[in-house]
Amino acid sequence: MQCTNCGRKIKDDSCAFCGRHNPSAPPFQGELPQNHNNEHNLQNIEPQASGKNVVAAGLLAILLGYGVHCFYLGHIKKAIIQLSMWVVSLVLLTVGAVMLIIEAGRYTDSSSMLVIGIIALSLGGAILIAVRIWELVDGVNLLCNNIKVDGNQKSLLQINGKSKIVAGVLAIVLGSGIYNFYLKFTAKAVIQLLITLASIILITVGTVLLVLSLSVYHSLDLFIASLAILISGSLFLPMRIWEILEGIMLLTGSIEVDGNGIRLV
């Protein structure tokens, strides 16, 4: 007879290919084909466990960077790209800073070295921000169990629920709203991330203008630099206090559920 589910030829009521029970299947007269490739069963096989932990990988991505979490998970190409971006950005930032310092000591109005220094700092900062965002997204996805296999397609050790300890450590050590993305408090996380980015931009602009004002004294440049640094501090410090307080509340169990109302573990 023939299976009513997969259409294979079978001898009795239970199909050896898909497992379907066929009590009313019409009788089949003929030779039963050999099961050389059981496609249906192969699709249901769970990936082999790798023994690698999503929490360890997520914390490496968020707290350390440098593509270390990708090396740990066996994503070698991705790890090399992230490490290369780190190296390039650090080289550009170092070169740019050295050129600005040299230019500041010359006491000249303009120089090609000044332009090259600013360009190097801008490119280095842009690459560094890009790779950090990439790593932070990887880390949050790992901690939220959205990445389930490593580079060898072996299953990762998952966590059941979201950990208040992980969230508290992220809030105190890192901040930037990352722990609220992890806990699904998305609106609050976006506000904290925007404040962080604004303070970073302001402190960068203020520092560059301050260095430039050392080469040739411009009262306007010095005023703008001081104002940018002041505003940056007034944004960053209250937000860090906010994040540290929430981190302590998470570690002490005062915050018990995530953004979806699910109890933290």
SELO-835097 format. One record per residue (C-alpha): x, y, z; residue in three letters. Coordinates in steps of 0.25 Angstrom, whole numbers, plus 5000, padded with zeros to 4 digits. Example, Ala and Ser with C-alpha at 12.3 -4.5 7.8 and 13.67 -1.06 7.14 Angstrom:
2
504949825031Ala;505549965029Ser;
% end
This chain:
265
500050005000Met;500450154999Gln;500650255010Cys;499550365010Thr;500550465015Asn;501850455008Cys;501350364996Gly;502450254999Arg;502150104997Lys;502050035010Ile;501749895015Lys;500949925027Asp;500050035034Asp;501350115039Ser;502150185029Cys;503650155032Ala;504050285024Phe;503150395031Cys;502550315043Gly;501050345038Arg;500050235042His;499150195030Asn;498050105035Pro;497150135023Ser;498350135012Ala;498050045000Pro;498849914999Pro;500049924991Phe;500549804982Gln;502049814979Gly;503449824984Glu;503749924995Leu;504850014991Pro;506150025000Gln;506250145010Asn;507550195005His;507350345009Asn;506350375020Asn;506150515017Glu;504950545027His;505750485039Asn;507050565035Leu;506250695036Gln;505850665050Asn;507250635055Ile;507750735066Glu;509150805063Pro;510250745071Gln;510550815084Ala;511850905084Ser;512050925099Gly;512151075097Lys;511351165105Asn;510551285100Val;510751365112Val;512251355111Ala;512251395096Ala;511251505099Gly;512051565110Leu;513351555102Leu;512651625090Ala;512151735099Ile;513251755109Leu;514451725102Leu;514251735086Gly;515451715077Tyr;514751595070Gly;515051505082Val;513651455083His;513651415068Cys;514951335070Phe;514351275082Tyr;513151225074Leu;513951185062Gly;513551295053His;514951315048Ile;514751405036Lys;513751495044Lys;514751505055Ala;515951545046Ile;515051655040Ile;514751715054Gln;516151705059Leu;516651775046Ser;515651885048Met;516151905062Trp;517651905058Val;517352005046Val;516552095055Ser;517552095066Leu;518652125057Val;517852245050Leu;517552305064Leu;518952295068Thr;519452355056Val;518452465056Gly;518652505071Ala;520152505069Val;520052605057Met;519152695064Leu;520052695076Ile;521252735067Ile;520452835060Glu;520052895073Ala;521552915077Gly;521852985064Arg;520953105067Tyr;520553125052Thr;519253165046Asp;519053055036Ser;519752925032Ser;519552805023Ser;519852725036Met;518752785043Leu;517752745032Val;518352605031Ile;518252585046Gly;516752625046Ile;516452535035Ile;517252415042Ala;516452445055Leu;515152445048Ser;515352315040Leu;515952245052Gly;514752285061Gly;513752245050Ala;514352105048Ile;514452085063Leu;512952125065Ile;512552035054Ala;513251915059Val;512751935074Arg;511351945069Ile;511551815061Trp;512151745074Glu;511051805083Leu;509951755074Val;510651615073Asp;510751615089Gly;509251655091Val;508751545081Asn;509651445088Leu;509051475101Leu;507651475096Cys;507851335090Asn;507651385076Asn;508951325072Ile;508851175074Lys;510051105067Val;511551135066Asp;512451145054Gly;512450995052Asn;510850985053Gln;510950925066Lys;509850965076Ser;510251065087Leu;509951045102Leu;508651135104Gln;508151205116Ile;506751195121Asn;506251335123Gly;506951465124Lys;508051475136Ser;507951585146Lys;509351575149Ile;509751585134Val;508851705133Ala;509451775145Gly;510851755141Val;510551815127Leu;509951935134Ala;511051965144Ile;512251925135Val;511851965121Leu;510552045121Gly;510152115108Ser;508752055109Gly;509251915105Ile;508651845117Tyr;507351905114Asn;507351845100Phe;507651715106Tyr;506451725116Leu;505551775105Lys;505351915111Phe;505551965097Thr;505052115098Ala;505952135110Lys;507152065104Ala;507052155091Val;506952285100Ile;508252235108Gln;508952205095Leu;508652335088Leu;509152415101Ile;510452335100Thr;510652355086Leu;510352505087Ala;511352515099Ser;512452445091Ile;512252535079Ile;512252665088Leu;513552615096Ile;514252585083Thr;513852715076Val;514252795089Gly;515652725090Thr;515952745076Val;515652895077Leu;516452905090Leu;517652845083Val;517452935071Leu;517353055081Ser;518753025087Leu;519453045073Ser;518853185071Val;518053245082Tyr;516653275077His;515653315088Ser;514453265080Leu;515053125078Asp;515453115093Leu;513953155097Phe;513353055088Ile;514252945093Ala;513952975107Ser;512452985104Leu;512452845097Ala;513252775108Ile;512352835119Leu;511052795111Ile;511652655109Ser;511952645124Gly;510552685128Ser;509952585119Leu;510852465122Phe;511052475137Leu;509552475141Pro;509352355131Met;510452275137Arg;509852295151Ile;508452255145Trp;509152125139Glu;509952095152Ile;508752105161Leu;507952015152Glu;509051915151Gly;509051915167Ile;507551895167Met;507751775157Leu;508851705165Leu;508051725178Thr;506751675172Gly;505951805172Ser;505651785157Ile;504951655156Glu;504451645141Val;504851685127Asp;504151775117Gly;503251665114Asn;502851635128Gly;503651505129Ile;504351485142Arg;505851495142Leu;506651375147Val;
% end
